[in-house]
Amino acid sequence: MARELPDTIISQRAGWWRAYVIFITLHYALGGVGTVCVALVSLTDKAPEVVRDHVGLFGLASVICSGLMTFGRVKEQAIAFLRAYRRLNSACIRYENDDSFPISELVKIHDHGEEIIEKADA
């Protein structure tokens, strides 16, 4: 019979996964929007009038997307949350199925996950 995980660990694991999904989605969304905007700006001469009329906005949107991706370090944040999640998830599976795996080791791995995330913030 599998041992029950502490609610705090279950909650933390779900939170790290949710943060990963948010950051990786943001990374690809910003990259996609930025790329489309740059393409529209570069094709201004051949673009429909509505695009030509708003070329400044497309250029600004591209710069904002690029800046958010670079200075927000969105991809690095996503990777950190994924790494922390994977380690904690692996430890959770082991804790649930291996009676010799102590809760203190699970907490230690959780703390290491927090360190991984913290390093990505620096």
PyMOL CGO cylinders between C-alpha atoms (Angstrom):
from pymol import cmd
from pymol.cgo import CYLINDER

trace = [
    CYLINDER, 0.00, 0.00, 0.00, 1.37, 3.42, -0.95, 0.3, 1, 1, 1, 1, 1, 1,
    CYLINDER, 1.37, 3.42, -0.95, 2.12, 5.88, 1.80, 0.3, 1, 1, 1, 1, 1, 1,
    CYLINDER, 2.12, 5.88, 1.80, 0.25, 9.17, 1.83, 0.3, 1, 1, 1, 1, 1, 1,
    CYLINDER, 0.25, 9.17, 1.83, 2.20, 12.26, 0.85, 0.3, 1, 1, 1, 1, 1, 1,
    CYLINDER, 2.20, 12.26, 0.85, 1.93, 15.30, 3.11, 0.3, 1, 1, 1, 1, 1, 1,
    CYLINDER, 1.93, 15.30, 3.11, -0.55, 17.86, 1.77, 0.3, 1, 1, 1, 1, 1, 1,
    CYLINDER, -0.55, 17.86, 1.77, 2.13, 20.55, 1.68, 0.3, 1, 1, 1, 1, 1, 1,
    CYLINDER, 2.13, 20.55, 1.68, 4.30, 18.43, -0.62, 0.3, 1, 1, 1, 1, 1, 1,
    CYLINDER, 4.30, 18.43, -0.62, 1.33, 17.63, -2.88, 0.3, 1, 1, 1, 1, 1, 1,
    CYLINDER, 1.33, 17.63, -2.88, 0.46, 21.32, -3.06, 0.3, 1, 1, 1, 1, 1, 1,
    CYLINDER, 0.46, 21.32, -3.06, 4.04, 22.38, -3.72, 0.3, 1, 1, 1, 1, 1, 1,
    CYLINDER, 4.04, 22.38, -3.72, 4.51, 19.81, -6.47, 0.3, 1, 1, 1, 1, 1, 1,
    CYLINDER, 4.51, 19.81, -6.47, 1.31, 20.99, -8.19, 0.3, 1, 1, 1, 1, 1, 1,
    CYLINDER, 1.31, 20.99, -8.19, 2.37, 24.62, -7.79, 0.3, 1, 1, 1, 1, 1, 1,
    CYLINDER, 2.37, 24.62, -7.79, 5.76, 24.00, -9.38, 0.3, 1, 1, 1, 1, 1, 1,
    CYLINDER, 5.76, 24.00, -9.38, 4.13, 22.24, -12.32, 0.3, 1, 1, 1, 1, 1, 1,
    CYLINDER, 4.13, 22.24, -12.32, 1.64, 25.09, -12.73, 0.3, 1, 1, 1, 1, 1, 1,
    CYLINDER, 1.64, 25.09, -12.73, 4.47, 27.65, -12.64, 0.3, 1, 1, 1, 1, 1, 1,
    CYLINDER, 4.47, 27.65, -12.64, 6.38, 25.68, -15.28, 0.3, 1, 1, 1, 1, 1, 1,
    CYLINDER, 6.38, 25.68, -15.28, 3.35, 25.58, -17.59, 0.3, 1, 1, 1, 1, 1, 1,
    CYLINDER, 3.35, 25.58, -17.59, 2.76, 29.32, -17.16, 0.3, 1, 1, 1, 1, 1, 1,
    CYLINDER, 2.76, 29.32, -17.16, 6.39, 30.28, -17.80, 0.3, 1, 1, 1, 1, 1, 1,
    CYLINDER, 6.39, 30.28, -17.80, 6.90, 27.98, -20.79, 0.3, 1, 1, 1, 1, 1, 1,
    CYLINDER, 6.90, 27.98, -20.79, 3.60, 29.12, -22.33, 0.3, 1, 1, 1, 1, 1, 1,
    CYLINDER, 3.60, 29.12, -22.33, 4.63, 32.73, -21.80, 0.3, 1, 1, 1, 1, 1, 1,
    CYLINDER, 4.63, 32.73, -21.80, 8.02, 32.00, -23.36, 0.3, 1, 1, 1, 1, 1, 1,
    CYLINDER, 8.02, 32.00, -23.36, 6.52, 30.57, -26.54, 0.3, 1, 1, 1, 1, 1, 1,
    CYLINDER, 6.52, 30.57, -26.54, 3.73, 33.15, -26.72, 0.3, 1, 1, 1, 1, 1, 1,
    CYLINDER, 3.73, 33.15, -26.72, 6.15, 36.06, -26.43, 0.3, 1, 1, 1, 1, 1, 1,
    CYLINDER, 6.15, 36.06, -26.43, 8.48, 34.45, -28.95, 0.3, 1, 1, 1, 1, 1, 1,
    CYLINDER, 8.48, 34.45, -28.95, 5.66, 33.81, -31.40, 0.3, 1, 1, 1, 1, 1, 1,
    CYLINDER, 5.66, 33.81, -31.40, 4.11, 37.26, -31.13, 0.3, 1, 1, 1, 1, 1, 1,
    CYLINDER, 4.11, 37.26, -31.13, 7.52, 38.93, -31.34, 0.3, 1, 1, 1, 1, 1, 1,
    CYLINDER, 7.52, 38.93, -31.34, 8.43, 36.94, -34.45, 0.3, 1, 1, 1, 1, 1, 1,
    CYLINDER, 8.43, 36.94, -34.45, 5.15, 37.69, -36.20, 0.3, 1, 1, 1, 1, 1, 1,
    CYLINDER, 5.15, 37.69, -36.20, 5.50, 41.39, -35.40, 0.3, 1, 1, 1, 1, 1, 1,
    CYLINDER, 5.50, 41.39, -35.40, 9.06, 41.53, -36.77, 0.3, 1, 1, 1, 1, 1, 1,
    CYLINDER, 9.06, 41.53, -36.77, 7.90, 39.74, -39.91, 0.3, 1, 1, 1, 1, 1, 1,
    CYLINDER, 7.90, 39.74, -39.91, 5.10, 42.27, -40.38, 0.3, 1, 1, 1, 1, 1, 1,
    CYLINDER, 5.10, 42.27, -40.38, 7.50, 45.17, -39.92, 0.3, 1, 1, 1, 1, 1, 1,
    CYLINDER, 7.50, 45.17, -39.92, 9.99, 43.70, -42.39, 0.3, 1, 1, 1, 1, 1, 1,
    CYLINDER, 9.99, 43.70, -42.39, 7.27, 43.17, -45.00, 0.3, 1, 1, 1, 1, 1, 1,
    CYLINDER, 7.27, 43.17, -45.00, 5.85, 46.68, -44.71, 0.3, 1, 1, 1, 1, 1, 1,
    CYLINDER, 5.85, 46.68, -44.71, 6.27, 47.50, -48.40, 0.3, 1, 1, 1, 1, 1, 1,
    CYLINDER, 6.27, 47.50, -48.40, 4.30, 44.44, -49.48, 0.3, 1, 1, 1, 1, 1, 1,
    CYLINDER, 4.30, 44.44, -49.48, 1.81, 44.46, -46.59, 0.3, 1, 1, 1, 1, 1, 1,
    CYLINDER, 1.81, 44.46, -46.59, -1.79, 45.61, -46.74, 0.3, 1, 1, 1, 1, 1, 1,
    CYLINDER, -1.79, 45.61, -46.74, -2.48, 49.21, -45.79, 0.3, 1, 1, 1, 1, 1, 1,
    CYLINDER, -2.48, 49.21, -45.79, -3.78, 48.25, -42.35, 0.3, 1, 1, 1, 1, 1, 1,
    CYLINDER, -3.78, 48.25, -42.35, -0.36, 46.76, -41.51, 0.3, 1, 1, 1, 1, 1, 1,
    CYLINDER, -0.36, 46.76, -41.51, 1.52, 49.74, -42.94, 0.3, 1, 1, 1, 1, 1, 1,
    CYLINDER, 1.52, 49.74, -42.94, -0.62, 52.09, -40.85, 0.3, 1, 1, 1, 1, 1, 1,
    CYLINDER, -0.62, 52.09, -40.85, 0.36, 50.27, -37.65, 0.3, 1, 1, 1, 1, 1, 1,
    CYLINDER, 0.36, 50.27, -37.65, 3.99, 49.38, -38.38, 0.3, 1, 1, 1, 1, 1, 1,
    CYLINDER, 3.99, 49.38, -38.38, 5.13, 51.39, -35.33, 0.3, 1, 1, 1, 1, 1, 1,
    CYLINDER, 5.13, 51.39, -35.33, 2.90, 49.37, -33.05, 0.3, 1, 1, 1, 1, 1, 1,
    CYLINDER, 2.90, 49.37, -33.05, 4.19, 46.10, -34.50, 0.3, 1, 1, 1, 1, 1, 1,
    CYLINDER, 4.19, 46.10, -34.50, 7.77, 47.28, -33.98, 0.3, 1, 1, 1, 1, 1, 1,
    CYLINDER, 7.77, 47.28, -33.98, 7.02, 48.31, -30.40, 0.3, 1, 1, 1, 1, 1, 1,
    CYLINDER, 7.02, 48.31, -30.40, 5.27, 45.01, -29.68, 0.3, 1, 1, 1, 1, 1, 1,
    CYLINDER, 5.27, 45.01, -29.68, 8.29, 43.12, -31.01, 0.3, 1, 1, 1, 1, 1, 1,
    CYLINDER, 8.29, 43.12, -31.01, 10.66, 45.10, -28.78, 0.3, 1, 1, 1, 1, 1, 1,
    CYLINDER, 10.66, 45.10, -28.78, 8.45, 44.56, -25.73, 0.3, 1, 1, 1, 1, 1, 1,
    CYLINDER, 8.45, 44.56, -25.73, 8.23, 40.80, -26.37, 0.3, 1, 1, 1, 1, 1, 1,
    CYLINDER, 8.23, 40.80, -26.37, 11.97, 40.55, -26.86, 0.3, 1, 1, 1, 1, 1, 1,
    CYLINDER, 11.97, 40.55, -26.86, 12.64, 42.57, -23.72, 0.3, 1, 1, 1, 1, 1, 1,
    CYLINDER, 12.64, 42.57, -23.72, 10.28, 40.52, -21.59, 0.3, 1, 1, 1, 1, 1, 1,
    CYLINDER, 10.28, 40.52, -21.59, 11.81, 37.27, -22.83, 0.3, 1, 1, 1, 1, 1, 1,
    CYLINDER, 11.81, 37.27, -22.83, 15.36, 38.48, -22.21, 0.3, 1, 1, 1, 1, 1, 1,
    CYLINDER, 15.36, 38.48, -22.21, 15.13, 40.46, -19.01, 0.3, 1, 1, 1, 1, 1, 1,
    CYLINDER, 15.13, 40.46, -19.01, 12.27, 38.45, -17.53, 0.3, 1, 1, 1, 1, 1, 1,
    CYLINDER, 12.27, 38.45, -17.53, 14.34, 35.32, -18.10, 0.3, 1, 1, 1, 1, 1, 1,
    CYLINDER, 14.34, 35.32, -18.10, 11.12, 33.45, -18.80, 0.3, 1, 1, 1, 1, 1, 1,
    CYLINDER, 11.12, 33.45, -18.80, 12.76, 30.33, -20.24, 0.3, 1, 1, 1, 1, 1, 1,
    CYLINDER, 12.76, 30.33, -20.24, 15.21, 30.07, -17.33, 0.3, 1, 1, 1, 1, 1, 1,
    CYLINDER, 15.21, 30.07, -17.33, 12.33, 30.35, -14.88, 0.3, 1, 1, 1, 1, 1, 1,
    CYLINDER, 12.33, 30.35, -14.88, 10.41, 27.63, -16.71, 0.3, 1, 1, 1, 1, 1, 1,
    CYLINDER, 10.41, 27.63, -16.71, 13.42, 25.30, -16.71, 0.3, 1, 1, 1, 1, 1, 1,
    CYLINDER, 13.42, 25.30, -16.71, 14.04, 25.87, -13.00, 0.3, 1, 1, 1, 1, 1, 1,
    CYLINDER, 14.04, 25.87, -13.00, 10.45, 25.03, -12.08, 0.3, 1, 1, 1, 1, 1, 1,
    CYLINDER, 10.45, 25.03, -12.08, 10.54, 21.94, -14.29, 0.3, 1, 1, 1, 1, 1, 1,
    CYLINDER, 10.54, 21.94, -14.29, 13.80, 20.71, -12.75, 0.3, 1, 1, 1, 1, 1, 1,
    CYLINDER, 13.80, 20.71, -12.75, 12.46, 21.26, -9.23, 0.3, 1, 1, 1, 1, 1, 1,
    CYLINDER, 12.46, 21.26, -9.23, 9.19, 19.54, -10.12, 0.3, 1, 1, 1, 1, 1, 1,
    CYLINDER, 9.19, 19.54, -10.12, 10.91, 16.52, -11.64, 0.3, 1, 1, 1, 1, 1, 1,
    CYLINDER, 10.91, 16.52, -11.64, 13.12, 15.98, -8.62, 0.3, 1, 1, 1, 1, 1, 1,
    CYLINDER, 13.12, 15.98, -8.62, 10.27, 16.36, -6.18, 0.3, 1, 1, 1, 1, 1, 1,
    CYLINDER, 10.27, 16.36, -6.18, 7.98, 14.17, -8.26, 0.3, 1, 1, 1, 1, 1, 1,
    CYLINDER, 7.98, 14.17, -8.26, 10.58, 11.42, -8.38, 0.3, 1, 1, 1, 1, 1, 1,
    CYLINDER, 10.58, 11.42, -8.38, 11.06, 11.65, -4.62, 0.3, 1, 1, 1, 1, 1, 1,
    CYLINDER, 11.06, 11.65, -4.62, 7.28, 11.56, -4.09, 0.3, 1, 1, 1, 1, 1, 1,
    CYLINDER, 7.28, 11.56, -4.09, 6.97, 8.37, -6.11, 0.3, 1, 1, 1, 1, 1, 1,
    CYLINDER, 6.97, 8.37, -6.11, 9.79, 6.82, -4.15, 0.3, 1, 1, 1, 1, 1, 1,
    CYLINDER, 9.79, 6.82, -4.15, 8.31, 7.95, -0.82, 0.3, 1, 1, 1, 1, 1, 1,
    CYLINDER, 8.31, 7.95, -0.82, 4.91, 6.53, -1.69, 0.3, 1, 1, 1, 1, 1, 1,
    CYLINDER, 4.91, 6.53, -1.69, 6.31, 3.15, -2.70, 0.3, 1, 1, 1, 1, 1, 1,
    CYLINDER, 6.31, 3.15, -2.70, 9.44, 2.62, -0.60, 0.3, 1, 1, 1, 1, 1, 1,
    CYLINDER, 9.44, 2.62, -0.60, 8.84, 2.37, 3.14, 0.3, 1, 1, 1, 1, 1, 1,
    CYLINDER, 8.84, 2.37, 3.14, 12.56, 2.78, 3.81, 0.3, 1, 1, 1, 1, 1, 1,
    CYLINDER, 12.56, 2.78, 3.81, 12.57, 6.24, 2.17, 0.3, 1, 1, 1, 1, 1, 1,
    CYLINDER, 12.57, 6.24, 2.17, 12.24, 8.69, 5.09, 0.3, 1, 1, 1, 1, 1, 1,
    CYLINDER, 12.24, 8.69, 5.09, 10.14, 11.85, 5.15, 0.3, 1, 1, 1, 1, 1, 1,
    CYLINDER, 10.14, 11.85, 5.15, 13.30, 13.79, 6.01, 0.3, 1, 1, 1, 1, 1, 1,
    CYLINDER, 13.30, 13.79, 6.01, 14.77, 12.85, 2.62, 0.3, 1, 1, 1, 1, 1, 1,
    CYLINDER, 14.77, 12.85, 2.62, 11.58, 14.01, 0.90, 0.3, 1, 1, 1, 1, 1, 1,
    CYLINDER, 11.58, 14.01, 0.90, 11.82, 17.35, 2.71, 0.3, 1, 1, 1, 1, 1, 1,
    CYLINDER, 11.82, 17.35, 2.71, 15.51, 17.61, 1.80, 0.3, 1, 1, 1, 1, 1, 1,
    CYLINDER, 15.51, 17.61, 1.80, 14.70, 17.12, -1.89, 0.3, 1, 1, 1, 1, 1, 1,
    CYLINDER, 14.70, 17.12, -1.89, 11.91, 19.69, -1.61, 0.3, 1, 1, 1, 1, 1, 1,
    CYLINDER, 11.91, 19.69, -1.61, 14.39, 22.18, -0.13, 0.3, 1, 1, 1, 1, 1, 1,
    CYLINDER, 14.39, 22.18, -0.13, 16.80, 21.47, -2.97, 0.3, 1, 1, 1, 1, 1, 1,
    CYLINDER, 16.80, 21.47, -2.97, 14.00, 22.24, -5.43, 0.3, 1, 1, 1, 1, 1, 1,
    CYLINDER, 14.00, 22.24, -5.43, 13.49, 25.59, -3.73, 0.3, 1, 1, 1, 1, 1, 1,
    CYLINDER, 13.49, 25.59, -3.73, 17.21, 26.29, -4.16, 0.3, 1, 1, 1, 1, 1, 1,
    CYLINDER, 17.21, 26.29, -4.16, 16.98, 25.49, -7.88, 0.3, 1, 1, 1, 1, 1, 1,
    CYLINDER, 16.98, 25.49, -7.88, 14.13, 27.97, -8.27, 0.3, 1, 1, 1, 1, 1, 1,
    CYLINDER, 14.13, 27.97, -8.27, 15.90, 30.59, -6.18, 0.3, 1, 1, 1, 1, 1, 1,
    CYLINDER, 15.90, 30.59, -6.18, 19.03, 30.41, -8.36, 0.3, 1, 1, 1, 1, 1, 1,
    CYLINDER, 19.03, 30.41, -8.36, 16.91, 31.10, -11.43, 0.3, 1, 1, 1, 1, 1, 1,
    CYLINDER, 16.91, 31.10, -11.43, 15.64, 34.30, -9.78, 0.3, 1, 1, 1, 1, 1, 1,
    CYLINDER, 15.64, 34.30, -9.78, 19.16, 35.68, -9.30, 0.3, 1, 1, 1, 1, 1, 1,
]
cmd.load_cgo(trace, "trace")
